[in-house]
Structure formats: C-alpha cells, structure tokens
Amino acid sequence: MKNVCLFIPVVLLAGGLVFLMAACKPKAAETTATTESAVVDTAWKQLFNGTDLTGWKHVGDGFMTVEDGVIRTHGGMGLLYWTGGKVGNCQLHIEWRMEKENSNSGVFIKVPIEPLEAWMPVYYGYEVQVDNHPETSGEDDYHYTGGLYSFTYPKVKAGLPGPDNWNAFDITIDGPHVTVLVNGQLTTDYMEGDSVPARKFDFEPFHGPRPDSGWFGLQNHGEHDVVFYRKVAIRPIVK
C-alpha cells in the first residue's frame, strides 16, 4: 500500500496563525496483476496459423486450401468451421479479398450445433455476407456485404471490390446483440427480436432467435466465387 499525504490548513485559535499540517492516508497500489489481466483479456488469439488448416474442419461440397499464407476457397457450397467450440461474448476480426471484382462468400456465426453439412448453418445461423453485387443473382440489399444475410441491410456499403483490395470484418457477438464493422464502418447493429423482412427465397435462413454463442466458419460458395481469407482472430469482450 502507498501513503498519500494531504496538506490540510489548520487555524490555531490562540495565536491566530495558520499553518499546514500533513495528513497521510493509505492508497491502494496499482498491481501488475491488474495490468496483466487487462492484457490477457484484450489480447487477440489468432485462429489461422498461416500455414495449414489445423483447428479447422470442412463440411459440404468443395474444399479449402492454404496458398501463400492465405486460405483459398474452392467450389462449393461448403463451410470451413473452427473446431475449437462455440464462441460468444467476443469479437472476431477477419480479413478477406475477392479473386474477381466481385465474389460471393460469408462468415457464419451463432450456428447452434456443430456442423455436419453445409446447409444447417445457412438455415439456423447468421451469415455475415460477402457479396457487393447481390442484384446479379436477383437479390437485394438485404444480401449485401456486411449485412446479416436476409435479416439486415448494411447501413453503409463499405466493402471494397477485388482483386486488389483486402477487407476487414470486425464482428462483435454480445449475447443477443451483434454488430458488424466493414473496414471500420458500422454496417450492422442487430438485436434479437428486431423486425426482419419476410423470407423471399427457399435458400434463405429461417427466422427465429439464435443462441448467444455458437459455432462459426467461412463459406466457400461456388466454383466461380473464389474468396481469400488471411487473418482470423478472436478476443473476449471486456466489460
């Protein structure tokens, strides 16, 4: 414990003089344990080692490879999911790039059970969409980059086109609350129970609440939709 001295003015009634008297009181010291805890709580954990797909598993059609330190999608539709268990009350940082001017993919979150095939996550999880031109497949802005696919449309269209631009998703899962930033700009702010549009297509997810935590993964959408992922990191929310 440290002592902090406060100088308090005191009046001597007999002599009419004023002087300062030092009064000391203890102050709790800042411990290294507190500092270290904060560092641990806010540290990013890299889930992709840049070399191979250790810690990941692919289900569905197509496959993923690691080429020149980045994950590359092949064919589809499939899902490469992290096998470390459900995630929640966390932030995900994911960097991606399209092979062409536009390609289709997505990051799935809040998948309720471990995926055995590729369609269950579509119907029962949330997909943070990667697609800057949904109109080419007859879809609207509820299917645009940075939105929760068919649930929300992005507040701003912040996704950069391929093939030269890398993009960053920062996804925060805070219980029933999900936010998405694309290249630092807020595109989605969604709370369970918010109003959502009616389903338009049979390949869209079913409505209904998602769990506070769930499995997550990266989608390979199809033969002509190649997307690269180079960083996938997670850290807990510190409150």
Backbone bond lengths (Angstrom), bond angles and torsions (degrees), N, CA, C in turn:
res aa  C-N    CA-C-N  psi(-1)  N-CA   C-N-CA  omega(-1)  CA-C   N-CA-C  phi
1 M - - - 1.465 - - 1.522 110.38 -
2 K 1.344 118.62 139.85 1.445 122.64 175.75 1.526 109.60 -97.77
3 N 1.346 116.86 149.04 1.453 121.48 173.55 1.514 109.48 -100.75
4 V 1.319 116.62 132.47 1.457 122.10 176.56 1.511 108.37 -112.69
5 C 1.313 117.18 124.69 1.458 121.51 -176.91 1.521 109.91 -95.67
6 L 1.326 115.63 126.99 1.458 122.53 176.23 1.517 108.19 -109.61
7 F 1.317 118.30 135.19 1.459 121.49 -179.93 1.521 108.84 -97.79
8 I 1.329 114.42 117.18 1.469 121.38 -171.94 1.523 108.81 -110.07
9 P 1.321 120.41 126.00 1.463 121.39 177.74 1.522 111.11 -68.97
10 V 1.340 117.37 134.16 1.465 122.86 179.12 1.528 108.97 -129.33
11 V 1.301 118.02 133.32 1.461 123.21 179.56 1.520 109.56 -100.22
12 L 1.331 118.13 125.49 1.463 122.50 174.33 1.530 107.49 -90.49
13 L 1.320 114.65 112.89 1.452 119.09 -174.77 1.520 111.70 -65.61
14 A 1.350 117.74 -33.69 1.462 119.83 -176.09 1.513 111.22 -67.64
15 G 1.278 119.51 -46.97 1.458 121.61 -174.83 1.504 114.40 -98.61
16 G 1.354 116.62 -7.87 1.441 120.13 -178.52 1.510 114.02 67.64
17 L 1.318 117.18 17.98 1.445 120.91 -178.58 1.527 110.62 -97.30
18 V 1.293 115.09 152.33 1.451 121.21 177.44 1.520 108.11 -116.88
19 F 1.346 118.05 131.95 1.453 120.51 174.36 1.506 109.30 -140.91
20 L 1.317 116.72 170.94 1.457 122.24 -178.78 1.505 109.63 -103.95
21 M 1.317 116.15 131.65 1.453 122.03 178.40 1.526 108.05 -114.49
22 A 1.297 115.72 130.30 1.467 120.29 -179.79 1.512 110.00 -80.65
23 A 1.350 115.71 127.27 1.467 120.81 174.46 1.513 107.92 -120.60
24 C 1.277 115.95 132.61 1.463 120.42 -175.55 1.507 110.39 -112.64
25 K 1.332 116.11 140.53 1.458 120.67 173.99 1.510 108.76 -139.01
26 P 1.311 117.31 148.90 1.463 119.95 -175.88 1.520 111.83 -74.10
27 K 1.328 116.45 148.61 1.465 123.26 175.64 1.516 108.04 -129.27
28 A 1.336 115.49 135.01 1.461 119.47 -179.83 1.515 109.86 -65.33
29 A 1.302 116.36 132.70 1.468 121.17 -179.87 1.515 110.16 -77.99
30 E 1.349 116.56 147.38 1.454 121.19 173.21 1.514 107.78 -75.98
31 T 1.302 116.01 119.20 1.454 119.83 -174.61 1.512 111.09 -91.92
32 T 1.300 115.59 152.43 1.459 119.72 176.43 1.512 110.52 -66.71
33 A 1.336 116.68 -25.82 1.470 119.97 179.64 1.518 110.30 -61.77
34 T 1.362 116.40 -42.10 1.466 119.72 178.99 1.519 110.66 -62.51
35 T 1.316 116.03 -45.47 1.462 120.01 -179.99 1.518 111.40 -62.58
36 E 1.321 116.15 -44.93 1.455 119.55 -179.13 1.516 111.11 -64.03
37 S 1.343 117.00 -37.99 1.463 120.69 179.43 1.518 110.32 -62.42
38 A 1.345 116.04 -42.38 1.461 119.35 179.99 1.516 110.67 -63.09
39 V 1.318 116.43 -39.82 1.464 120.06 178.63 1.513 110.75 -63.10
40 V 1.339 115.70 -44.80 1.467 119.62 -179.84 1.519 110.70 -63.34
41 D 1.348 117.29 -42.27 1.455 121.22 -175.74 1.520 112.44 -67.23
42 T 1.319 117.61 -29.61 1.460 119.83 -175.22 1.526 112.66 -102.55
43 A 1.313 118.40 -0.36 1.466 120.45 -175.99 1.527 110.84 -73.09
44 W 1.323 114.42 139.55 1.457 119.98 174.83 1.522 109.45 -79.88
45 K 1.316 115.87 138.29 1.462 122.02 173.33 1.519 107.89 -108.39
46 Q 1.323 117.17 121.20 1.455 121.09 179.92 1.532 109.48 -78.76
47 L 1.322 116.92 125.97 1.466 121.47 -178.30 1.530 112.50 -98.14
48 F 1.312 116.76 -13.53 1.462 122.09 175.58 1.520 107.88 -115.63
49 N 1.341 116.53 121.86 1.458 120.12 -172.59 1.528 114.31 -84.25
50 G 1.339 117.01 -2.30 1.456 120.36 177.57 1.512 114.88 80.02
51 T 1.341 116.19 0.85 1.465 120.90 -176.41 1.520 112.95 -120.14
52 D 1.350 115.22 -46.69 1.466 120.09 -178.83 1.524 108.64 -150.02
53 L 1.326 116.47 -173.86 1.465 121.17 -175.22 1.522 111.94 -102.09
54 T 1.313 116.90 33.88 1.460 120.95 173.42 1.524 109.67 -58.07
55 G 1.334 116.78 130.89 1.457 121.37 -178.75 1.517 114.00 89.92
56 W 1.330 116.59 1.37 1.459 121.59 -178.75 1.526 110.41 -126.12
57 K 1.329 115.79 154.79 1.463 120.93 177.98 1.524 108.91 -141.12
58 H 1.330 115.80 141.12 1.460 120.66 -179.11 1.519 110.10 -105.69
59 V 1.354 115.49 137.78 1.461 121.71 173.64 1.528 108.04 -129.52
60 G 1.330 115.50 156.94 1.455 120.25 178.95 1.513 111.97 88.53
61 D 1.327 115.15 -164.01 1.463 121.05 -177.04 1.524 111.10 -83.24
62 G 1.336 115.01 162.07 1.446 120.66 -179.10 1.518 111.40 74.34
63 F 1.338 115.64 -163.75 1.457 120.21 -179.35 1.519 108.64 -165.97
64 M 1.323 115.87 174.56 1.466 122.57 176.61 1.526 108.62 -125.33
65 T 1.333 115.92 149.02 1.457 121.48 174.10 1.527 108.80 -132.17
66 V 1.323 115.38 166.64 1.461 121.51 172.03 1.522 107.23 -111.22
67 E 1.325 115.58 121.20 1.461 121.69 -178.91 1.524 109.11 -132.28
68 D 1.315 116.14 123.61 1.471 121.33 179.40 1.526 111.87 54.26
69 G 1.337 115.28 38.48 1.458 120.14 174.89 1.506 115.90 82.13
70 V 1.344 118.55 7.04 1.460 121.05 178.81 1.534 109.81 -128.84
71 I 1.323 115.30 153.90 1.465 121.84 176.28 1.522 108.29 -82.26
72 R 1.338 116.24 133.39 1.460 121.84 178.94 1.520 109.34 -120.49
73 T 1.336 116.03 133.96 1.463 120.14 177.04 1.516 110.42 -83.47
74 H 1.341 115.40 148.70 1.464 122.22 176.07 1.532 108.01 -137.31
75 G 1.319 116.40 124.01 1.460 119.62 173.54 1.517 112.02 61.30
76 G 1.318 114.85 -158.31 1.463 120.35 179.07 1.518 111.24 150.28
77 M 1.342 116.00 178.10 1.451 122.35 14.35 1.532 110.60 -96.89
78 G 1.326 115.42 137.20 1.448 120.24 -179.77 1.510 111.08 -146.76
79 L 1.330 114.91 -179.30 1.466 120.77 -178.51 1.516 109.28 -143.80
80 L 1.318 115.43 129.67 1.460 122.49 171.85 1.528 106.25 -100.87
81 Y 1.329 117.12 111.08 1.462 119.05 -175.68 1.520 111.07 -113.89
82 W 1.319 114.52 151.92 1.462 121.41 178.87 1.524 108.89 -78.29
83 T 1.334 116.16 128.70 1.465 120.77 -173.17 1.521 113.37 -88.48
84 G 1.321 117.48 4.43 1.460 120.50 -176.46 1.513 115.24 -76.30
85 G 1.319 118.27 0.48 1.461 121.33 178.08 1.517 112.04 109.39
86 K 1.327 115.02 -177.05 1.456 121.29 -179.01 1.528 110.67 -69.77
87 V 1.329 115.31 148.96 1.457 120.74 176.53 1.526 108.86 -124.54
88 G 1.305 115.68 144.60 1.453 123.06 177.99 1.509 109.42 -165.87
89 N 1.340 116.51 166.91 1.457 121.87 -176.29 1.527 109.98 47.07
90 C 1.325 114.79 54.69 1.460 120.65 -173.28 1.517 110.05 -151.72
91 Q 1.325 113.92 171.89 1.449 122.08 171.39 1.527 108.35 -118.83
92 L 1.317 115.57 139.14 1.457 122.43 175.06 1.526 108.46 -114.32
93 H 1.320 115.58 133.64 1.461 121.33 175.19 1.522 107.72 -118.14
94 I 1.333 116.26 119.83 1.464 121.28 -174.04 1.523 108.39 -134.99
95 E 1.327 116.20 128.46 1.458 121.56 179.22 1.521 109.81 -111.11
96 W 1.328 116.20 135.09 1.459 121.20 -173.33 1.527 110.81 -146.52
97 R 1.335 113.62 159.97 1.467 121.20 -179.61 1.521 109.50 -146.82
98 M 1.325 116.26 142.11 1.460 121.76 177.53 1.523 110.48 -87.26
99 E 1.329 116.81 143.29 1.461 120.48 177.85 1.527 111.44 -70.74
100 K 1.347 115.35 -38.54 1.460 121.47 179.37 1.529 109.05 -107.76
101 E 1.308 116.54 -174.96 1.467 120.40 176.63 1.528 110.33 -56.00
102 N 1.340 115.70 -36.27 1.470 120.02 174.64 1.515 109.84 -143.23
103 S 1.307 115.93 141.40 1.469 122.79 174.94 1.524 108.08 -144.91
104 N 1.326 115.32 164.07 1.463 121.41 -175.37 1.524 109.52 -113.82
105 S 1.328 115.71 133.15 1.464 122.16 174.61 1.521 106.75 -163.94
106 G 1.321 117.35 -163.07 1.452 120.11 177.82 1.514 111.44 177.92
107 V 1.328 115.05 160.60 1.462 122.81 175.21 1.520 107.55 -111.73
108 F 1.329 116.05 119.49 1.455 120.70 -178.69 1.516 110.24 -93.30
109 I 1.334 115.91 136.73 1.459 122.98 177.07 1.526 109.12 -133.03
110 K 1.319 115.43 164.51 1.474 122.55 175.03 1.531 112.66 57.12
111 V 1.312 117.14 31.87 1.474 120.13 174.85 1.523 107.19 -72.91
112 P 1.333 119.21 123.71 1.469 120.81 -166.79 1.525 115.88 -69.39
113 I 1.323 118.11 -31.71 1.468 121.05 179.86 1.520 109.02 -132.67
114 E 1.321 116.41 161.72 1.457 119.95 -178.78 1.526 110.01 -60.85
115 P 1.311 118.09 128.46 1.468 120.65 -175.46 1.532 112.36 -68.39
116 L 1.313 115.15 135.37 1.470 122.00 171.81 1.519 110.85 -110.13
117 E 1.335 116.18 -15.97 1.461 122.85 176.95 1.524 107.32 -152.52
118 A 1.329 117.13 177.16 1.462 120.41 -167.21 1.526 115.10 -87.97
119 W 1.332 119.32 -18.59 1.460 119.78 -172.80 1.519 114.37 -87.85
120 M 1.334 117.84 -28.22 1.469 118.67 177.60 1.524 112.07 -56.88
121 P 1.351 119.50 -45.44 1.473 118.55 177.01 1.527 113.59 -60.15
122 V 1.342 116.97 -34.48 1.465 120.50 178.46 1.523 110.27 -62.28
123 Y 1.322 116.66 -46.08 1.459 120.86 -173.92 1.522 113.99 -79.36
124 Y 1.330 117.86 -28.91 1.468 119.88 -169.79 1.537 114.29 -122.89
125 G 1.334 117.84 -1.74 1.456 120.28 173.95 1.518 110.38 -110.21
126 Y 1.323 115.42 -166.96 1.466 121.76 170.76 1.521 108.10 -114.18
127 E 1.323 116.36 141.83 1.457 121.55 175.18 1.522 109.58 -114.37
128 V 1.322 116.48 119.90 1.458 120.56 169.55 1.525 106.25 -80.96
129 Q 1.300 115.73 110.07 1.457 121.71 -165.12 1.528 113.66 -75.45
130 V 1.331 114.89 144.48 1.463 123.75 168.16 1.525 106.55 -119.80
131 D 1.322 117.24 103.64 1.468 122.93 177.93 1.518 107.79 -178.09
132 N 1.328 117.11 108.26 1.464 121.22 -178.67 1.526 113.34 -85.58
133 H 1.327 116.93 -8.49 1.462 119.91 -178.98 1.526 110.84 -136.33
134 P 1.335 117.77 65.10 1.468 119.36 179.44 1.523 112.90 -64.15
135 E 1.329 117.12 -20.72 1.472 119.88 -178.05 1.527 111.82 -64.90
136 T 1.336 117.49 -22.85 1.459 119.42 -179.52 1.528 112.05 -68.04
137 S 1.323 116.67 -19.59 1.475 120.77 176.12 1.518 111.34 -112.52
138 G 1.332 116.53 22.01 1.456 121.38 175.39 1.515 114.45 76.61
139 E 1.345 116.63 19.01 1.460 120.18 -179.73 1.525 110.45 -107.20
140 D 1.346 115.98 170.51 1.466 120.26 -174.94 1.527 110.39 -116.58
141 D 1.335 116.25 -165.53 1.462 120.87 -173.92 1.526 113.32 -68.89
142 Y 1.311 118.16 -13.21 1.463 120.19 173.11 1.535 111.33 -72.06
143 H 1.312 116.33 -0.71 1.466 122.11 179.95 1.533 110.57 -123.92
144 Y 1.327 115.57 25.90 1.466 122.00 -173.26 1.535 110.93 -100.07
145 T 1.316 116.21 155.92 1.463 123.28 -179.73 1.530 112.03 -48.46
146 G 1.327 114.93 128.93 1.462 121.01 175.69 1.504 114.99 93.16
147 G 1.335 117.38 -8.61 1.457 120.25 174.44 1.517 111.03 -92.48
148 L 1.331 116.80 164.38 1.457 120.96 167.99 1.526 105.97 -83.20
149 Y 1.310 115.74 113.43 1.463 123.23 -168.28 1.522 112.58 -46.59
150 S 1.331 115.67 115.90 1.465 128.28 177.88 1.531 113.79 72.58
151 F 1.345 117.85 -4.33 1.466 120.85 177.10 1.522 111.98 -98.82
152 T 1.344 117.04 -42.00 1.463 120.64 -178.26 1.520 109.49 -134.81
153 Y 1.335 115.62 153.49 1.462 119.91 170.39 1.530 107.14 -107.22
154 P 1.324 117.89 149.38 1.456 119.64 -174.78 1.528 112.40 -67.51
155 K 1.331 115.35 140.80 1.454 121.01 177.20 1.522 111.15 -66.98
156 V 1.329 116.57 -27.88 1.452 122.49 176.87 1.523 107.78 -146.60
157 K 1.316 117.32 143.88 1.462 121.07 179.69 1.525 108.24 -90.72
158 A 1.335 114.96 92.80 1.463 121.13 -170.36 1.526 113.43 -105.58
159 G 1.334 118.07 -3.55 1.459 120.46 -179.20 1.517 112.13 -70.81
160 L 1.331 115.78 137.69 1.457 121.36 179.51 1.526 110.30 -96.65
161 P 1.327 118.09 144.15 1.465 120.78 -178.17 1.522 111.78 -73.42
162 G 1.342 115.54 161.06 1.445 121.31 171.13 1.525 109.58 -83.77
163 P 1.310 115.38 178.46 1.464 127.19 -0.18 1.518 114.64 -94.81
164 D 1.337 117.57 -2.67 1.467 120.04 -169.73 1.522 114.00 -94.80
165 N 1.330 118.30 -14.22 1.465 120.92 -172.19 1.526 112.64 -102.16
166 W 1.329 115.16 130.08 1.456 120.37 169.57 1.521 108.98 -89.47
167 N 1.333 115.81 142.83 1.458 123.09 177.88 1.524 109.25 -117.47
168 A 1.329 115.84 158.76 1.471 120.88 178.11 1.517 110.04 -128.44
169 F 1.334 115.76 129.17 1.458 123.09 167.83 1.525 108.03 -98.42
170 D 1.318 116.77 132.35 1.465 122.20 166.46 1.519 106.62 -120.14
171 I 1.324 115.28 106.48 1.459 122.79 -173.49 1.524 108.33 -108.76
172 T 1.325 116.65 123.87 1.461 121.44 177.71 1.520 109.13 -109.97
173 I 1.327 114.97 123.26 1.464 121.86 176.88 1.521 106.82 -110.23
174 D 1.313 116.65 106.71 1.465 122.90 -175.93 1.522 108.34 -123.06
175 G 1.336 115.65 82.21 1.456 119.32 -174.82 1.512 110.25 61.31
176 P 1.343 117.40 -124.34 1.473 120.00 -179.36 1.524 113.56 -82.06
177 H 1.312 116.96 3.40 1.465 121.84 -174.31 1.524 110.04 -107.40
178 V 1.329 116.68 129.14 1.462 121.94 178.66 1.524 108.99 -126.44
179 T 1.334 116.08 129.28 1.463 120.08 171.06 1.519 108.80 -123.28
180 V 1.318 115.13 151.08 1.463 121.84 178.38 1.517 108.89 -132.24
181 L 1.317 115.91 130.22 1.458 122.48 169.98 1.520 108.13 -111.63
182 V 1.323 116.00 134.40 1.462 122.17 173.35 1.518 107.23 -113.62
183 N 1.311 116.21 116.38 1.461 121.45 -178.12 1.525 111.55 51.94
184 G 1.342 114.38 41.46 1.453 121.15 175.85 1.511 115.76 83.35
185 Q 1.326 118.58 -1.60 1.459 121.79 -179.21 1.536 110.74 -108.65
186 L 1.333 116.15 133.41 1.458 121.16 -178.51 1.524 110.17 -68.65
187 T 1.335 116.00 120.07 1.464 120.71 178.27 1.521 112.56 -110.85
188 T 1.336 117.29 -28.99 1.460 121.43 -178.22 1.518 110.35 -136.66
189 D 1.326 115.51 134.75 1.466 123.01 172.97 1.524 105.98 -139.44
190 Y 1.322 115.55 95.77 1.464 120.68 -168.53 1.526 110.54 -123.89
191 M 1.331 115.91 133.78 1.454 123.25 174.96 1.523 108.70 -118.30
192 E 1.330 115.22 136.33 1.465 118.78 176.17 1.526 109.89 -49.51
193 G 1.307 116.37 131.97 1.454 121.49 -179.03 1.516 113.72 99.69
194 D 1.344 117.34 -11.93 1.463 119.20 175.76 1.532 110.03 -61.44
195 S 1.313 115.35 151.93 1.461 120.77 178.59 1.522 110.70 -65.02
196 V 1.330 116.06 136.01 1.466 121.52 178.47 1.528 108.60 -131.97
197 P 1.327 117.51 155.35 1.469 119.57 -179.15 1.523 111.86 -73.20
198 A 1.318 115.66 160.40 1.463 120.36 176.00 1.527 110.27 -64.48
199 R 1.315 116.70 152.24 1.466 120.98 176.94 1.530 109.21 -63.54
200 K 1.339 115.00 135.31 1.462 120.40 -179.51 1.525 112.36 -103.84
201 F 1.343 116.56 -29.14 1.454 121.64 -175.17 1.525 109.53 -131.56
202 D 1.350 115.47 153.72 1.461 118.29 -179.38 1.522 112.60 -72.84
203 F 1.337 118.25 -11.71 1.460 120.18 178.04 1.529 112.15 -92.92
204 E 1.322 117.34 2.84 1.459 120.13 176.93 1.526 111.20 -81.54
205 P 1.334 117.22 157.85 1.472 120.07 179.58 1.519 112.30 -66.69
206 F 1.328 114.61 153.32 1.460 120.28 173.82 1.525 109.13 -74.95
207 H 1.327 115.81 148.84 1.447 120.87 177.40 1.526 110.06 -77.34
208 G 1.319 114.80 164.76 1.459 120.31 -179.43 1.513 111.00 126.26
209 P 1.330 116.42 159.10 1.463 120.09 -176.43 1.524 112.59 -67.15
210 R 1.316 115.07 148.86 1.460 122.80 173.68 1.523 108.79 -105.25
211 P 1.323 118.12 158.88 1.466 119.91 178.81 1.524 111.05 -68.87
212 D 1.332 116.11 159.91 1.459 119.99 178.10 1.528 111.53 -65.38
213 S 1.323 116.87 -28.10 1.463 120.82 176.55 1.523 108.66 -133.29
214 G 1.326 115.98 154.65 1.463 119.58 -178.85 1.516 110.75 -168.55
215 W 1.314 116.01 178.75 1.460 122.57 177.22 1.517 109.13 -75.45
216 F 1.336 116.44 156.10 1.461 118.91 176.76 1.521 109.81 -139.73
217 G 1.348 114.76 157.75 1.457 118.96 -177.98 1.514 112.39 -166.52
218 L 1.331 114.50 177.58 1.462 123.75 -177.19 1.525 109.05 -113.87
219 Q 1.303 116.81 133.67 1.467 121.28 -175.18 1.528 112.09 -93.11
220 N 1.336 115.76 137.36 1.469 120.89 161.90 1.527 105.92 -104.58
221 H 1.341 114.84 114.83 1.462 119.82 -166.42 1.522 113.26 -84.51
222 G 1.337 116.47 -40.94 1.456 118.07 -176.95 1.513 111.43 -177.54
223 E 1.327 114.56 173.27 1.453 122.10 -174.99 1.522 113.15 -57.09
224 H 1.328 116.75 -35.17 1.463 120.25 -174.73 1.529 112.54 -100.38
225 D 1.317 116.80 11.35 1.464 121.25 -178.37 1.522 109.30 -123.53
226 V 1.329 115.91 81.13 1.459 120.93 -179.61 1.528 109.24 -92.38
227 V 1.328 115.64 126.22 1.461 122.27 177.68 1.523 108.09 -130.17
228 F 1.334 115.95 143.07 1.460 122.63 179.75 1.529 109.38 -109.62
229 Y 1.328 115.77 141.14 1.464 122.00 175.72 1.525 108.06 -123.89
230 R 1.349 116.88 129.72 1.460 117.96 -176.76 1.527 114.01 -117.60
231 K 1.321 118.77 -23.98 1.464 120.87 176.78 1.515 109.51 -135.37
232 V 1.332 115.61 132.53 1.458 122.01 173.83 1.523 105.94 -136.15
233 A 1.318 117.04 112.86 1.462 120.77 -174.97 1.522 109.70 -135.75
234 I 1.338 116.01 156.72 1.460 122.20 -178.52 1.519 108.99 -138.04
235 R 1.329 116.23 147.31 1.457 120.59 169.60 1.526 107.95 -148.73
236 P 1.316 118.04 150.13 1.461 120.66 179.84 1.518 111.09 -73.62
237 I 1.317 115.32 154.46 1.465 120.87 173.04 1.527 107.93 -77.80
238 V 1.310 116.10 131.25 1.465 121.39 177.20 1.519 107.98 -104.21
239 K 1.319 116.72 120.27 1.471 121.34 -179.17 1.521 109.95 -112.66
